[in-house]
Each structure stands twice: as C-alpha cells, then as structure tokens.
Amino acid sequence: MTMDEIRPGRGCRIVRQNLGGATGQRLMDMGFMPGTKVEVIRNAPLVDPVDLLIRGYHVSIRHAEAKGVEVEQL
C-alpha cells in the first residue's frame, strides 16, 4: 500500500521509500524513513496535496511523491 491510498485521520508506518534523486533525498531530509509513523490529515482526491503529520510537524507533498512511499496501516 502506498501513502496516497491512506484515508484522512488514519495512521501508517513507512516501510520503504522508493523515490530516487533529489525528490527522494528531500523526503529523507524531512524524516520519511522506514519505521516512522505518519498520520494523514487531508488527502485531496483529485489534485495535490496530501497533508501529513510526521515527527510532530505538518508536511504537504504531491500525490506523485506519496505514491513512492510504501506504508503499512496502523
């Protein structure tokens, strides 16, 4: 399951981040590492963004980026 599939108000844990290059590095710098718990605050169904709560702060990422992060639902 990928992060863009998680419904708002649900929590998940990052299993793997499959993005490379600058985008993958930027997500890792923001704390998107395996084992990190994430709560989905808002997931816009048709257009970006996906709003997340990770490590105590809010982050908004694109759906294309969220598709590159594999998670397991809590």
PyMOL Python script that loads the backbone (N, CA, C, O; Angstrom):
from pymol import cmd

cmd.read_pdbstr("""\
ATOM      1  N   MET A   1       0.851  -1.166   0.000  1.00  0.00           N
ATOM      2  CA  MET A   1       0.000   0.000   0.000  1.00  0.00           C
ATOM      3  C   MET A   1       0.905   1.240   0.000  1.00  0.00           C
ATOM      4  O   MET A   1       1.964   1.253   0.629  1.00  0.00           O
ATOM      5  N   THR A   2       0.474   2.257  -0.704  1.00  0.00           N
ATOM      6  CA  THR A   2       1.267   3.487  -0.745  1.00  0.00           C
ATOM      7  C   THR A   2       0.567   4.590   0.041  1.00  0.00           C
ATOM      8  O   THR A   2      -0.626   4.501   0.329  1.00  0.00           O
ATOM      9  N   MET A   3       1.319   5.625   0.384  1.00  0.00           N
ATOM     10  CA  MET A   3       0.813   6.664   1.265  1.00  0.00           C
ATOM     11  C   MET A   3      -0.381   7.419   0.676  1.00  0.00           C
ATOM     12  O   MET A   3      -1.223   7.909   1.429  1.00  0.00           O
ATOM     13  N   ASP A   4      -0.469   7.522  -0.631  1.00  0.00           N
ATOM     14  CA  ASP A   4      -1.598   8.249  -1.228  1.00  0.00           C
ATOM     15  C   ASP A   4      -2.916   7.491  -1.104  1.00  0.00           C
ATOM     16  O   ASP A   4      -3.971   8.062  -1.380  1.00  0.00           O
ATOM     17  N   GLU A   5      -2.887   6.221  -0.697  1.00  0.00           N
ATOM     18  CA  GLU A   5      -4.090   5.412  -0.537  1.00  0.00           C
ATOM     19  C   GLU A   5      -4.676   5.469   0.867  1.00  0.00           C
ATOM     20  O   GLU A   5      -5.785   4.983   1.089  1.00  0.00           O
ATOM     21  N   ILE A   6      -3.955   6.051   1.814  1.00  0.00           N
ATOM     22  CA  ILE A   6      -4.408   6.111   3.205  1.00  0.00           C
ATOM     23  C   ILE A   6      -5.469   7.203   3.347  1.00  0.00           C
ATOM     24  O   ILE A   6      -5.305   8.307   2.827  1.00  0.00           O
ATOM     25  N   ARG A   7      -6.540   6.892   4.043  1.00  0.00           N
ATOM     26  CA  ARG A   7      -7.623   7.852   4.252  1.00  0.00           C
ATOM     27  C   ARG A   7      -7.254   8.858   5.349  1.00  0.00           C
ATOM     28  O   ARG A   7      -6.473   8.544   6.247  1.00  0.00           O
ATOM     29  N   PRO A   8      -7.810  10.051   5.272  1.00  0.00           N
ATOM     30  CA  PRO A   8      -7.558  11.059   6.315  1.00  0.00           C
ATOM     31  C   PRO A   8      -7.964  10.557   7.699  1.00  0.00           C
ATOM     32  O   PRO A   8      -8.961   9.852   7.850  1.00  0.00           O
ATOM     33  N   GLY A   9      -7.180  10.930   8.698  1.00  0.00           N
ATOM     34  CA  GLY A   9      -7.426  10.518  10.071  1.00  0.00           C
ATOM     35  C   GLY A   9      -6.804   9.181  10.431  1.00  0.00           C
ATOM     36  O   GLY A   9      -6.844   8.777  11.593  1.00  0.00           O
ATOM     37  N   ARG A  10      -6.235   8.494   9.466  1.00  0.00           N
ATOM     38  CA  ARG A  10      -5.611   7.190   9.708  1.00  0.00           C
ATOM     39  C   ARG A  10      -4.106   7.344   9.861  1.00  0.00           C
ATOM     40  O   ARG A  10      -3.501   8.270   9.320  1.00  0.00           O
ATOM     41  N   GLY A  11      -3.524   6.435  10.593  1.00  0.00           N
ATOM     42  CA  GLY A  11      -2.089   6.430  10.769  1.00  0.00           C
ATOM     43  C   GLY A  11      -1.449   5.307   9.973  1.00  0.00           C
ATOM     44  O   GLY A  11      -2.100   4.324   9.620  1.00  0.00           O
ATOM     45  N   CYS A  12      -0.177   5.469   9.701  1.00  0.00           N
ATOM     46  CA  CYS A  12       0.566   4.433   8.989  1.00  0.00           C
ATOM     47  C   CYS A  12       2.032   4.508   9.399  1.00  0.00           C
ATOM     48  O   CYS A  12       2.475   5.472  10.024  1.00  0.00           O
ATOM     49  N   ARG A  13       2.759   3.482   9.036  1.00  0.00           N
ATOM     50  CA  ARG A  13       4.198   3.420   9.303  1.00  0.00           C
ATOM     51  C   ARG A  13       4.900   3.224   7.963  1.00  0.00           C
ATOM     52  O   ARG A  13       4.484   2.398   7.151  1.00  0.00           O
ATOM     53  N   ILE A  14       5.956   3.981   7.741  1.00  0.00           N
ATOM     54  CA  ILE A  14       6.697   3.895   6.491  1.00  0.00           C
ATOM     55  C   ILE A  14       7.481   2.587   6.452  1.00  0.00           C
ATOM     56  O   ILE A  14       8.214   2.258   7.384  1.00  0.00           O
ATOM     57  N   VAL A  15       7.313   1.854   5.363  1.00  0.00           N
ATOM     58  CA  VAL A  15       8.039   0.602   5.155  1.00  0.00           C
ATOM     59  C   VAL A  15       9.256   0.844   4.271  1.00  0.00           C
ATOM     60  O   VAL A  15      10.356   0.371   4.557  1.00  0.00           O
ATOM     61  N   ARG A  16       9.035   1.596   3.182  1.00  0.00           N
ATOM     62  CA  ARG A  16      10.116   1.837   2.233  1.00  0.00           C
ATOM     63  C   ARG A  16       9.799   3.088   1.433  1.00  0.00           C
ATOM     64  O   ARG A  16       8.637   3.385   1.158  1.00  0.00           O
ATOM     65  N   GLN A  17      10.824   3.805   1.068  1.00  0.00           N
ATOM     66  CA  GLN A  17      10.686   4.995   0.237  1.00  0.00           C
ATOM     67  C   GLN A  17      11.357   4.694  -1.097  1.00  0.00           C
ATOM     68  O   GLN A  17      12.568   4.480  -1.154  1.00  0.00           O
ATOM     69  N   ASN A  18      10.564   4.678  -2.176  1.00  0.00           N
ATOM     70  CA  ASN A  18      11.047   4.222  -3.475  1.00  0.00           C
ATOM     71  C   ASN A  18      11.406   5.342  -4.443  1.00  0.00           C
ATOM     72  O   ASN A  18      11.527   5.098  -5.643  1.00  0.00           O
ATOM     73  N   LEU A  19      11.574   6.537  -3.959  1.00  0.00           N
ATOM     74  CA  LEU A  19      11.904   7.666  -4.835  1.00  0.00           C
ATOM     75  C   LEU A  19      13.404   7.901  -4.820  1.00  0.00           C
ATOM     76  O   LEU A  19      14.048   7.824  -3.773  1.00  0.00           O
ATOM     77  N   GLY A  20      13.941   8.182  -5.967  1.00  0.00           N
ATOM     78  CA  GLY A  20      15.372   8.447  -6.056  1.00  0.00           C
ATOM     79  C   GLY A  20      15.643   9.901  -6.354  1.00  0.00           C
ATOM     80  O   GLY A  20      14.724  10.715  -6.440  1.00  0.00           O
ATOM     81  N   GLY A  21      16.889  10.213  -6.508  1.00  0.00           N
ATOM     82  CA  GLY A  21      17.291  11.557  -6.895  1.00  0.00           C
ATOM     83  C   GLY A  21      17.011  12.598  -5.834  1.00  0.00           C
ATOM     84  O   GLY A  21      16.973  12.297  -4.641  1.00  0.00           O
ATOM     85  N   ALA A  22      16.817  13.824  -6.283  1.00  0.00           N
ATOM     86  CA  ALA A  22      16.617  14.951  -5.375  1.00  0.00           C
ATOM     87  C   ALA A  22      15.320  14.826  -4.585  1.00  0.00           C
ATOM     88  O   ALA A  22      15.262  15.217  -3.419  1.00  0.00           O
ATOM     89  N   THR A  23      14.282  14.283  -5.212  1.00  0.00           N
ATOM     90  CA  THR A  23      12.994  14.134  -4.523  1.00  0.00           C
ATOM     91  C   THR A  23      13.106  13.144  -3.371  1.00  0.00           C
ATOM     92  O   THR A  23      12.623  13.407  -2.270  1.00  0.00           O
ATOM     93  N   GLY A  24      13.734  12.021  -3.624  1.00  0.00           N
ATOM     94  CA  GLY A  24      13.931  11.031  -2.573  1.00  0.00           C
ATOM     95  C   GLY A  24      14.784  11.560  -1.439  1.00  0.00           C
ATOM     96  O   GLY A  24      14.498  11.301  -0.270  1.00  0.00           O
ATOM     97  N   GLN A  25      15.824  12.297  -1.773  1.00  0.00           N
ATOM     98  CA  GLN A  25      16.685  12.879  -0.741  1.00  0.00           C
ATOM     99  C   GLN A  25      15.939  13.924   0.079  1.00  0.00           C
ATOM    100  O   GLN A  25      16.119  14.011   1.294  1.00  0.00           O
ATOM    101  N   ARG A  26      15.100  14.718  -0.588  1.00  0.00           N
ATOM    102  CA  ARG A  26      14.334  15.750   0.116  1.00  0.00           C
ATOM    103  C   ARG A  26      13.367  15.113   1.107  1.00  0.00           C
ATOM    104  O   ARG A  26      13.224  15.596   2.230  1.00  0.00           O
ATOM    105  N   LEU A  27      12.697  14.026   0.698  1.00  0.00           N
ATOM    106  CA  LEU A  27      11.788  13.346   1.616  1.00  0.00           C
ATOM    107  C   LEU A  27      12.543  12.735   2.792  1.00  0.00           C
ATOM    108  O   LEU A  27      12.061  12.787   3.923  1.00  0.00           O
ATOM    109  N   MET A  28      13.705  12.163   2.549  1.00  0.00           N
ATOM    110  CA  MET A  28      14.501  11.613   3.644  1.00  0.00           C
ATOM    111  C   MET A  28      14.937  12.718   4.604  1.00  0.00           C
ATOM    112  O   MET A  28      14.957  12.512   5.817  1.00  0.00           O
ATOM    113  N   ASP A  29      15.283  13.879   4.074  1.00  0.00           N
ATOM    114  CA  ASP A  29      15.667  15.008   4.919  1.00  0.00           C
ATOM    115  C   ASP A  29      14.509  15.477   5.795  1.00  0.00           C
ATOM    116  O   ASP A  29      14.721  15.987   6.895  1.00  0.00           O
ATOM    117  N   MET A  30      13.276  15.300   5.297  1.00  0.00           N
ATOM    118  CA  MET A  30      12.092  15.690   6.067  1.00  0.00           C
ATOM    119  C   MET A  30      11.656  14.606   7.049  1.00  0.00           C
ATOM    120  O   MET A  30      10.708  14.815   7.805  1.00  0.00           O
ATOM    121  N   GLY A  31      12.324  13.457   7.054  1.00  0.00           N
ATOM    122  CA  GLY A  31      12.029  12.413   8.028  1.00  0.00           C
ATOM    123  C   GLY A  31      11.280  11.214   7.499  1.00  0.00           C
ATOM    124  O   GLY A  31      10.830  10.386   8.290  1.00  0.00           O
ATOM    125  N   PHE A  32      11.127  11.085   6.194  1.00  0.00           N
ATOM    126  CA  PHE A  32      10.433   9.942   5.599  1.00  0.00           C
ATOM    127  C   PHE A  32      11.382   8.757   5.523  1.00  0.00           C
ATOM    128  O   PHE A  32      11.928   8.442   4.466  1.00  0.00           O
ATOM    129  N   MET A  33      11.571   8.095   6.687  1.00  0.00           N
ATOM    130  CA  MET A  33      12.482   6.953   6.773  1.00  0.00           C
ATOM    131  C   MET A  33      11.698   5.742   7.267  1.00  0.00           C
ATOM    132  O   MET A  33      10.689   5.900   7.953  1.00  0.00           O
ATOM    133  N   PRO A  34      12.148   4.540   6.929  1.00  0.00           N
ATOM    134  CA  PRO A  34      11.449   3.335   7.378  1.00  0.00           C
ATOM    135  C   PRO A  34      11.263   3.322   8.891  1.00  0.00           C
ATOM    136  O   PRO A  34      12.176   3.648   9.650  1.00  0.00           O
ATOM    137  N   GLY A  35      10.051   2.934   9.314  1.00  0.00           N
ATOM    138  CA  GLY A  35       9.724   2.855  10.732  1.00  0.00           C
ATOM    139  C   GLY A  35       9.069   4.102  11.291  1.00  0.00           C
ATOM    140  O   GLY A  35       8.560   4.075  12.411  1.00  0.00           O
ATOM    141  N   THR A  36       9.068   5.190  10.546  1.00  0.00           N
ATOM    142  CA  THR A  36       8.490   6.446  11.020  1.00  0.00           C
ATOM    143  C   THR A  36       6.973   6.396  10.921  1.00  0.00           C
ATOM    144  O   THR A  36       6.423   5.981   9.901  1.00  0.00           O
ATOM    145  N   LYS A  37       6.297   6.823  11.991  1.00  0.00           N
ATOM    146  CA  LYS A  37       4.836   6.869  11.997  1.00  0.00           C
ATOM    147  C   LYS A  37       4.374   8.177  11.371  1.00  0.00           C
ATOM    148  O   LYS A  37       4.961   9.236  11.595  1.00  0.00           O
ATOM    149  N   VAL A  38       3.301   8.080  10.576  1.00  0.00           N
ATOM    150  CA  VAL A  38       2.751   9.229   9.859  1.00  0.00           C
ATOM    151  C   VAL A  38       1.236   9.193   9.999  1.00  0.00           C
ATOM    152  O   VAL A  38       0.625   8.128   9.919  1.00  0.00           O
ATOM    153  N   GLU A  39       0.624  10.370  10.211  1.00  0.00           N
ATOM    154  CA  GLU A  39      -0.829  10.480  10.208  1.00  0.00           C
ATOM    155  C   GLU A  39      -1.246  11.318   9.014  1.00  0.00           C
ATOM    156  O   GLU A  39      -0.697  12.395   8.781  1.00  0.00           O
ATOM    157  N   VAL A  40      -2.217  10.824   8.260  1.00  0.00           N
ATOM    158  CA  VAL A  40      -2.725  11.566   7.110  1.00  0.00           C
ATOM    159  C   VAL A  40      -3.800  12.529   7.611  1.00  0.00           C
ATOM    160  O   VAL A  40      -4.814  12.099   8.162  1.00  0.00           O
ATOM    161  N   ILE A  41      -3.582  13.809   7.424  1.00  0.00           N
ATOM    162  CA  ILE A  41      -4.525  14.838   7.854  1.00  0.00           C
ATOM    163  C   ILE A  41      -5.563  15.084   6.763  1.00  0.00           C
ATOM    164  O   ILE A  41      -6.763  15.118   7.036  1.00  0.00           O
ATOM    165  N   ARG A  42      -5.100  15.254   5.535  1.00  0.00           N
ATOM    166  CA  ARG A  42      -6.002  15.514   4.410  1.00  0.00           C
ATOM    167  C   ARG A  42      -5.397  14.906   3.165  1.00  0.00           C
ATOM    168  O   ARG A  42      -4.191  15.001   2.935  1.00  0.00           O
ATOM    169  N   ASN A  43      -6.247  14.277   2.359  1.00  0.00           N
ATOM    170  CA  ASN A  43      -5.804  13.677   1.114  1.00  0.00           C
ATOM    171  C   ASN A  43      -6.747  14.162   0.020  1.00  0.00           C
ATOM    172  O   ASN A  43      -7.835  13.610  -0.147  1.00  0.00           O
ATOM    173  N   ALA A  44      -6.348  15.180  -0.721  1.00  0.00           N
ATOM    174  CA  ALA A  44      -7.187  15.718  -1.786  1.00  0.00           C
ATOM    175  C   ALA A  44      -7.385  14.637  -2.849  1.00  0.00           C
ATOM    176  O   ALA A  44      -6.401  14.088  -3.346  1.00  0.00           O
ATOM    177  N   PRO A  45      -8.617  14.320  -3.206  1.00  0.00           N
ATOM    178  CA  PRO A  45      -8.868  13.184  -4.090  1.00  0.00           C
ATOM    179  C   PRO A  45      -8.434  13.377  -5.545  1.00  0.00           C
ATOM    180  O   PRO A  45      -8.028  12.408  -6.188  1.00  0.00           O
ATOM    181  N   LEU A  46      -8.506  14.573  -6.070  1.00  0.00           N
ATOM    182  CA  LEU A  46      -8.210  14.753  -7.492  1.00  0.00           C
ATOM    183  C   LEU A  46      -6.915  15.512  -7.757  1.00  0.00           C
ATOM    184  O   LEU A  46      -6.193  15.192  -8.702  1.00  0.00           O
ATOM    185  N   VAL A  47      -6.626  16.480  -6.962  1.00  0.00           N
ATOM    186  CA  VAL A  47      -5.418  17.288  -7.158  1.00  0.00           C
ATOM    187  C   VAL A  47      -4.604  17.296  -5.877  1.00  0.00           C
ATOM    188  O   VAL A  47      -5.088  16.899  -4.816  1.00  0.00           O
ATOM    189  N   ASP A  48      -3.370  17.750  -5.986  1.00  0.00           N
ATOM    190  CA  ASP A  48      -2.473  17.795  -4.827  1.00  0.00           C
ATOM    191  C   ASP A  48      -3.009  18.779  -3.804  1.00  0.00           C
ATOM    192  O   ASP A  48      -3.821  19.630  -4.166  1.00  0.00           O
ATOM    193  N   PRO A  49      -2.610  18.710  -2.583  1.00  0.00           N
ATOM    194  CA  PRO A  49      -1.571  17.902  -1.954  1.00  0.00           C
ATOM    195  C   PRO A  49      -2.134  16.822  -1.031  1.00  0.00           C
ATOM    196  O   PRO A  49      -3.346  16.657  -0.895  1.00  0.00           O
ATOM    197  N   VAL A  50      -1.217  16.099  -0.408  1.00  0.00           N
ATOM    198  CA  VAL A  50      -1.522  15.199   0.695  1.00  0.00           C
ATOM    199  C   VAL A  50      -0.898  15.857   1.923  1.00  0.00           C
ATOM    200  O   VAL A  50       0.314  16.070   1.971  1.00  0.00           O
ATOM    201  N   ASP A  51      -1.733  16.180   2.918  1.00  0.00           N
ATOM    202  CA  ASP A  51      -1.240  16.808   4.145  1.00  0.00           C
ATOM    203  C   ASP A  51      -0.978  15.728   5.181  1.00  0.00           C
ATOM    204  O   ASP A  51      -1.829  14.874   5.431  1.00  0.00           O
ATOM    205  N   LEU A  52       0.213  15.772   5.783  1.00  0.00           N
ATOM    206  CA  LEU A  52       0.650  14.733   6.715  1.00  0.00           C
ATOM    207  C   LEU A  52       1.146  15.342   8.011  1.00  0.00           C
ATOM    208  O   LEU A  52       1.579  16.494   8.046  1.00  0.00           O
ATOM    209  N   LEU A  53       1.077  14.550   9.086  1.00  0.00           N
ATOM    210  CA  LEU A  53       1.711  14.895  10.355  1.00  0.00           C
ATOM    211  C   LEU A  53       2.794  13.851  10.579  1.00  0.00           C
ATOM    212  O   LEU A  53       2.500  12.673  10.783  1.00  0.00           O
ATOM    213  N   ILE A  54       4.043  14.287  10.541  1.00  0.00           N
ATOM    214  CA  ILE A  54       5.187  13.383  10.684  1.00  0.00           C
ATOM    215  C   ILE A  54       6.187  14.003  11.645  1.00  0.00           C
ATOM    216  O   ILE A  54       6.617  15.142  11.468  1.00  0.00           O
ATOM    217  N   ARG A  55       6.549  13.237  12.664  1.00  0.00           N
ATOM    218  CA  ARG A  55       7.525  13.666  13.661  1.00  0.00           C
ATOM    219  C   ARG A  55       7.166  15.007  14.298  1.00  0.00           C
ATOM    220  O   ARG A  55       8.039  15.816  14.611  1.00  0.00           O
ATOM    221  N   GLY A  56       5.857  15.226  14.483  1.00  0.00           N
ATOM    222  CA  GLY A  56       5.408  16.421  15.186  1.00  0.00           C
ATOM    223  C   GLY A  56       5.243  17.675  14.337  1.00  0.00           C
ATOM    224  O   GLY A  56       4.964  18.744  14.881  1.00  0.00           O
ATOM    225  N   TYR A  57       5.404  17.577  13.043  1.00  0.00           N
ATOM    226  CA  TYR A  57       5.184  18.753  12.198  1.00  0.00           C
ATOM    227  C   TYR A  57       4.377  18.379  10.959  1.00  0.00           C
ATOM    228  O   TYR A  57       4.342  17.220  10.544  1.00  0.00           O
ATOM    229  N   HIS A  58       3.728  19.390  10.381  1.00  0.00           N
ATOM    230  CA  HIS A  58       2.877  19.185   9.210  1.00  0.00           C
ATOM    231  C   HIS A  58       3.694  19.337   7.928  1.00  0.00           C
ATOM    232  O   HIS A  58       4.518  20.241   7.795  1.00  0.00           O
ATOM    233  N   VAL A  59       3.438  18.427   6.994  1.00  0.00           N
ATOM    234  CA  VAL A  59       4.121  18.430   5.701  1.00  0.00           C
ATOM    235  C   VAL A  59       3.073  18.202   4.615  1.00  0.00           C
ATOM    236  O   VAL A  59       2.165  17.390   4.792  1.00  0.00           O
ATOM    237  N   SER A  60       3.190  18.897   3.515  1.00  0.00           N
ATOM    238  CA  SER A  60       2.340  18.658   2.348  1.00  0.00           C
ATOM    239  C   SER A  60       3.224  18.174   1.211  1.00  0.00           C
ATOM    240  O   SER A  60       4.243  18.786   0.894  1.00  0.00           O
ATOM    241  N   ILE A  61       2.813  17.054   0.595  1.00  0.00           N
ATOM    242  CA  ILE A  61       3.570  16.515  -0.533  1.00  0.00           C
ATOM    243  C   ILE A  61       2.601  16.236  -1.681  1.00  0.00           C
ATOM    244  O   ILE A  61       1.388  16.176  -1.481  1.00  0.00           O
ATOM    245  N   ARG A  62       3.136  16.072  -2.853  1.00  0.00           N
ATOM    246  CA  ARG A  62       2.330  15.764  -4.039  1.00  0.00           C
ATOM    247  C   ARG A  62       1.900  14.298  -4.028  1.00  0.00           C
ATOM    248  O   ARG A  62       2.532  13.457  -3.389  1.00  0.00           O
ATOM    249  N   HIS A  63       0.822  14.009  -4.742  1.00  0.00           N
ATOM    250  CA  HIS A  63       0.367  12.621  -4.859  1.00  0.00           C
ATOM    251  C   HIS A  63       1.445  11.748  -5.509  1.00  0.00           C
ATOM    252  O   HIS A  63       1.617  10.594  -5.117  1.00  0.00           O
ATOM    253  N   ALA A  64       2.162  12.275  -6.482  1.00  0.00           N
ATOM    254  CA  ALA A  64       3.215  11.504  -7.144  1.00  0.00           C
ATOM    255  C   ALA A  64       4.307  11.114  -6.147  1.00  0.00           C
ATOM    256  O   ALA A  64       4.869  10.023  -6.240  1.00  0.00           O
ATOM    257  N   GLU A  65       4.608  11.995  -5.200  1.00  0.00           N
ATOM    258  CA  GLU A  65       5.597  11.677  -4.174  1.00  0.00           C
ATOM    259  C   GLU A  65       5.035  10.666  -3.178  1.00  0.00           C
ATOM    260  O   GLU A  65       5.741   9.754  -2.748  1.00  0.00           O
ATOM    261  N   ALA A  66       3.756  10.831  -2.810  1.00  0.00           N
ATOM    262  CA  ALA A  66       3.126   9.912  -1.862  1.00  0.00           C
ATOM    263  C   ALA A  66       3.030   8.496  -2.438  1.00  0.00           C
ATOM    264  O   ALA A  66       3.082   7.519  -1.691  1.00  0.00           O
ATOM    265  N   LYS A  67       2.892   8.383  -3.757  1.00  0.00           N
ATOM    266  CA  LYS A  67       2.851   7.063  -4.392  1.00  0.00           C
ATOM    267  C   LYS A  67       4.187   6.343  -4.293  1.00  0.00           C
ATOM    268  O   LYS A  67       4.233   5.118  -4.408  1.00  0.00           O
ATOM    269  N   GLY A  68       5.266   7.070  -4.084  1.00  0.00           N
ATOM    270  CA  GLY A  68       6.590   6.483  -3.985  1.00  0.00           C
ATOM    271  C   GLY A  68       6.972   6.056  -2.575  1.00  0.00           C
ATOM    272  O   GLY A  68       8.100   5.619  -2.344  1.00  0.00           O
ATOM    273  N   VAL A  69       6.041   6.180  -1.625  1.00  0.00           N
ATOM    274  CA  VAL A  69       6.316   5.809  -0.233  1.00  0.00           C
ATOM    275  C   VAL A  69       5.400   4.653   0.145  1.00  0.00           C
ATOM    276  O   VAL A  69       4.184   4.823   0.237  1.00  0.00           O
ATOM    277  N   GLU A  70       5.985   3.470   0.367  1.00  0.00           N
ATOM    278  CA  GLU A  70       5.225   2.296   0.783  1.00  0.00           C
ATOM    279  C   GLU A  70       5.018   2.348   2.283  1.00  0.00           C
ATOM    280  O   GLU A  70       5.941   2.654   3.037  1.00  0.00           O
ATOM    281  N   VAL A  71       3.781   2.042   2.717  1.00  0.00           N
ATOM    282  CA  VAL A  71       3.430   2.101   4.132  1.00  0.00           C
ATOM    283  C   VAL A  71       2.622   0.884   4.539  1.00  0.00           C
ATOM    284  O   VAL A  71       2.103   0.153   3.696  1.00  0.00           O
ATOM    285  N   GLU A  72       2.523   0.675   5.849  1.00  0.00           N
ATOM    286  CA  GLU A  72       1.596  -0.292   6.399  1.00  0.00           C
ATOM    287  C   GLU A  72       0.653   0.465   7.329  1.00  0.00           C
ATOM    288  O   GLU A  72       1.089   1.303   8.117  1.00  0.00           O
ATOM    289  N   GLN A  73      -0.638   0.167   7.234  1.00  0.00           N
ATOM    290  CA  GLN A  73      -1.620   0.874   8.013  1.00  0.00           C
ATOM    291  C   GLN A  73      -1.557   0.432   9.461  1.00  0.00           C
ATOM    292  O   GLN A  73      -1.353  -0.749   9.744  1.00  0.00           O
ATOM    293  N   LEU A  74      -1.731   1.371  10.381  1.00  0.00           N
ATOM    294  CA  LEU A  74      -1.732   1.041  11.818  1.00  0.00           C
ATOM    295  C   LEU A  74      -3.136   0.795  12.321  1.00  0.00           C
ATOM    296  O   LEU A  74      -3.327   0.505  13.502  1.00  0.00           O
TER     297      LEU A  74
END
""", "prot")
cmd.dss("prot")
cmd.show_as("cartoon", "prot")
cmd.util.cbc("prot")
cmd.orient("prot")
